[in-house]
Amino acid sequence: MLGEGEVLSLEHEDHTMFQHQQDEQLLLWFNRRPEDWTLSWGGSGSIFGWGHNHRGQLGGVEGAKVKLPTPCDTLTALRPIQLIGGEQTLFAVTADGKVYATGYGTGGRLGIGGAESVSTPTLLESIQHLAVRKVAVNSGGKHCLALTADGDVYSWGEGDDGKLGHGNKTPYDRPRLIETLQGKGVIEIACGGAHSAAITASGELYTWGKGRYGRLGHGDSE
């Protein structure tokens, strides 16, 4: 991304020069102009996919097993700021805060409603009015979280162990607001195999879901 005549500098690794103030400026830039941070930088990049594609999780690439990086025009056209996949699923977050899903739909894990699988990026219509900044996905693809620009968190997919955060073990095939976290100002989210976590702007850490081995950090295995 260096311009003509520019020389690579490592000043960003020098903490006496690149300090907290510069970090804040970058965060402001990202939040105010997310279109500058799309994966297809400058609008000229292409997104490639490869690997297992049996459920259409590569979002438009042909073939069940793709052995070489292959252009994916449908994803490139979205100009996403984030691409993240679970097992046999893929999610794209665009600069205007919309979320698209493709792949295996069982258990409602795609969040598009129902349990059907889709092979092209499909808009999550129920949250298209929100500005989503990030999606977190269980590595097995069974549940997901979405973080909005307002600091709210939505979840969907398999509800076993209470990992969706809605006070029950019910699965949801569309994103649902986690009411307990509303107003907390969440800035970071993560999904484990059977649990979830969120960090707030004030530095609070919340965890929920399966507590086996003490993984939730609450001093027990509940």
HUQUI-V781886 format. One record per pair of residues at least 4 apart in sequence whose C-alpha atoms are under 6 Angstrom apart, sorted by the first residue. I is the first residue (numbers start at 1). GAP is how many residues later the second one is. D is the distance in Angstrom with one decimal. If there is no record, write none. Layout:
{{I/GAP/D} {I/GAP/D}}
//
This chain:
{{2/4/5.9} {12/6/5.3} {14/4/6.0} {15/4/5.5} {18/4/5.9} {28/4/6.0} {29/4/5.7} {30/4/5.0} {34/61/5.2} {35/60/5.0} {37/44/6.0} {38/41/5.6} {38/42/5.3} {38/43/4.2} {39/41/5.8} {39/42/5.5} {40/5/4.0} {40/6/5.9} {40/39/5.7} {41/4/5.8} {46/30/5.5} {47/24/5.9} {47/25/5.7} {47/29/5.3} {48/21/5.4} {48/22/5.0} {48/23/4.3} {48/24/5.4} {49/9/5.9} {49/20/5.3} {49/21/5.3} {50/16/4.8} {50/17/6.0} {50/18/5.8} {50/19/4.9} {51/14/5.7} {51/15/4.9} {51/16/5.9} {52/13/4.9} {53/4/5.5} {53/5/5.9} {53/11/4.5} {53/12/5.6} {54/10/4.4} {55/48/5.0} {55/49/5.3} {56/47/4.8} {56/63/4.0} {57/31/5.4} {57/32/5.0} {57/33/5.5} {57/45/5.3} {57/46/3.8} {59/43/5.7} {59/60/5.5} {59/61/4.5} {59/62/5.5} {60/59/6.0} {60/60/5.1} {61/11/5.7} {80/12/5.9} {80/13/5.3} {80/14/4.2} {81/12/5.8} {81/13/5.4} {81/14/5.9} {82/10/5.6} {82/11/5.1} {83/8/5.7} {83/9/4.7} {84/6/5.8} {84/7/5.4} {85/4/5.4} {85/5/4.1} {86/51/5.8} {86/52/5.9} {86/53/4.6} {86/54/5.4} {86/55/3.9} {87/53/4.7} {87/54/4.8} {88/15/5.7} {88/16/5.6} {89/13/5.9} {89/14/4.5} {89/15/5.6} {90/11/5.7} {90/12/5.4} {91/9/5.6} {91/10/4.5} {92/7/5.7} {92/8/5.1} {93/5/5.7} {93/6/4.7} {94/4/5.4} {97/34/4.0} {97/35/4.3} {97/36/6.0} {98/30/5.5} {99/24/6.0} {99/25/5.8} {100/21/5.3} {100/22/4.9} {100/23/4.4} {100/24/5.8} {101/9/5.8} {101/20/5.1} {101/21/5.2} {102/16/5.4} {102/17/5.6} {102/18/5.5} {102/19/4.8} {103/14/5.5} {103/15/5.3} {103/16/5.6} {104/13/4.6} {105/4/5.6} {105/5/5.4} {105/10/4.6} {105/11/4.9} {105/12/4.3} {106/9/4.6} {107/8/5.7} {107/50/5.8} {107/51/5.7} {108/6/5.6} {108/7/4.8} {108/49/5.0} {108/65/3.8} {109/33/5.6} {109/34/5.7} {109/48/4.0} {111/62/4.9} {111/63/4.2} {111/64/5.9} {112/12/5.0} {112/62/5.8} {113/60/4.8} {113/61/5.3} {114/59/5.8} {131/17/5.5} {131/18/5.6} {132/15/5.7} {132/16/4.1} {132/17/6.0} {133/14/5.8} {133/15/5.4} {133/16/5.8} {134/12/5.8} {134/13/5.2} {135/10/5.6} {135/11/4.4} {136/8/5.6} {136/9/5.1} {136/54/5.4} {136/55/6.0} {137/4/6.0} {137/7/4.5} {137/54/5.7} {138/5/5.7} {138/53/4.9} {138/54/5.5} {138/55/5.7} {142/15/5.8} {142/16/5.5} {143/13/5.8} {143/14/4.3} {143/15/5.4} {144/11/5.6} {144/12/5.6} {145/9/5.6} {145/10/4.4} {146/7/5.6} {146/8/5.1} {147/5/5.9} {147/6/4.8} {148/4/5.4} {151/34/4.5} {151/35/4.5} {152/30/5.6} {153/24/6.0} {153/25/5.8} {154/21/5.5} {154/22/5.0} {154/23/4.3} {154/24/5.6} {155/9/5.6} {155/20/5.1} {155/21/5.4} {156/16/5.0} {156/17/5.9} {156/18/5.7} {156/19/4.8} {157/14/5.5} {157/15/5.3} {157/16/5.7} {158/13/4.6} {159/4/5.9} {159/5/5.6} {159/10/4.6} {159/11/4.8} {159/12/4.3} {160/9/4.9} {161/8/6.0} {161/48/5.1} {161/49/5.1} {162/6/5.5} {162/7/4.8} {162/47/4.8} {163/32/4.8} {163/33/5.9} {163/45/5.8} {163/46/3.9} {166/12/5.9} {185/15/5.4} {185/16/5.7} {186/13/5.6} {186/14/4.0} {187/12/5.9} {187/13/5.3} {187/14/5.8} {188/10/5.6} {188/11/5.1} {189/8/5.8} {189/9/4.4} {190/6/5.8} {190/7/5.2} {191/5/4.5} {192/4/5.7} {194/16/5.5} {195/13/5.6} {195/14/4.1} {195/15/5.5} {196/11/5.7} {196/12/5.5} {197/9/5.5} {197/10/4.3} {198/7/5.9} {198/8/5.2} {199/5/5.6} {199/6/4.6} {200/4/5.2} {207/9/5.6} {211/4/5.5} {211/5/5.4} {211/10/4.5} {211/11/4.8} {212/9/4.7} {213/8/5.9} {214/6/5.5} {214/7/4.8}}
//
